[in-house]
């Protein structure tokens, strides 16, 4: 399966490369693993659905924010690899949801990202996962996700 054709079928386009803010590498390879630094829910440098899920942000908006994180990760991976077809599949997702007090549906929010990865890669897009609620995230984004992919 050609990943770019699959993205087109899903009516998805890779965003411009998100700017790195800080001292880190957006993608680091160790052996056959690609570690993708935390991707925030931002488009064109601006947070999408900022705030706490369960207060200012709905679960559905949080799911959309999680999808933005995936697309930002894919943009970084495309830039790093030159070809997303080199990816065999997803190993692990570690997701952070900026959560209002008492909100405990972080896994439901992150299903937005997990569902999209499954749509793109099929079963190879399903990996191990953690979804964690946090009090604050950088730039008041609602979701930040890091990934480990296999090449």
N, C-alpha and C positions, 0 to 999 in steps of 0.2 A: 504494500500500500504506500502510495506517495503522500507524505504528510501535507505538502503544500496543496495538493489536489483535495485532500480531505478538509483542510481549512477553508478552501474555496467552496466546497460543498456545504459546509456549515455556515457560510457567509461571514467568515471571520478573516480579519486582516491583522497582520502583526503591526503593533504600534511602532513609532520611532523609538530608537533605543532610549530607555529611561536614563536620565542623568545619574551618575554615581555621586552620592553626597557623603563624603567621609573617606577614610583611609581603609579601603577593602577592595577585593576583586569581586565583581558581580558573579563570575563563574570561576571555579577552581577545579581542575581535574586531578584526581588521584587514582591511578590505575584505570579501571574501566568505569569509574564513578565520576559524575559531574555534580558538584555541590553548588547549588544556586543560592546566593545570598538572599536575605529577606526581600521580597518584592512587595511594595506597598500598593494599595489601591489608589493609583493616581494616573491621570491621563494628561498629557502635555504639561507635566509638572504640577498639576493641580489635583488635590485629593477629590475623589468621587465619593459621595455619601459619607462626608466627615461626621464624626461624633461616635457616641456609644450605641451599639446595637442593643435594642431593648428600651431605648429612650428616644434619641433623635433619629435613629436609623432603624428601619424595619428589618425583619429577618430576610425578606425578599430583596431588599436593597443590599443587605450584607452578602447575600448570595451573588448578586451582580458584582459587588466589589471584589469578591473572591475570584470571579471569572477574570476581572481586570488584572489581578495578580498573576494569574496563569498566563495571560497574553503578554504581560511584561516579562515574565520568565522566559517564554518562548522567544521573544525578541532578543533577549540577552544570549540565549542558547544559539540562536541563528547567527548572531554576530560572532560568538566564540567558535562555533563549529564550522560555519559556512554552509551547513546543510543539516536540517532537522531530521532528515532520513537516516542519519547515523545513530540516532537514538533508538535503543532496543525497547526501552520502557521505563516506567516510573518505579523507583525503589521506595521512597519515603516522602511524605508531606508532613511538615511541622507548621501548624497554622496558629496565629494569634488573633483573637477577636477582641477589640476594645468593647468591654461589656458594661452595661448598667448594673447597678447593685441588684442582685437577685436573678439576673439573666443567666440561664443555664442551657441554652440551645446552641452552643458553639458548634457541635457536630452538624447540626442542620444547616447552619450558615456555610460551613466549609464544604457541604455537599455540592454547593455551587461550583467550586473548583474541582472537586473529585468527579462530579458528573461530566464536566467539560473534558477533563483528561480522558475519561472513559470513552466519550464520544469521539475523541480524536484518535486514540490508540487502541480502542477496544479493551480487552482484558489486560493488555500490556500497559494500559494507562491507570490501572488500579494497583496501588502499592500499600504499604503500611502507612498509618496516619495517626497524628495526634492533633487535637483541636483544643486550644487552651484559651480560657478567658483571662484578660488582663485589664488593669485599671486605665492605663494610658498607652498610646502608641505614638510614634513620631508623626509630627505634623497633623495630629488629630485624625489620622486615617482610621477607618473602622476595621480594616483587615490588613494583616501582613503575613506573607507565607514564604517559607523557604522549601526547597525541593532537593531531592537527590535522584538523578537519572542515571541509567546504565547505557553505556555506548559499547 
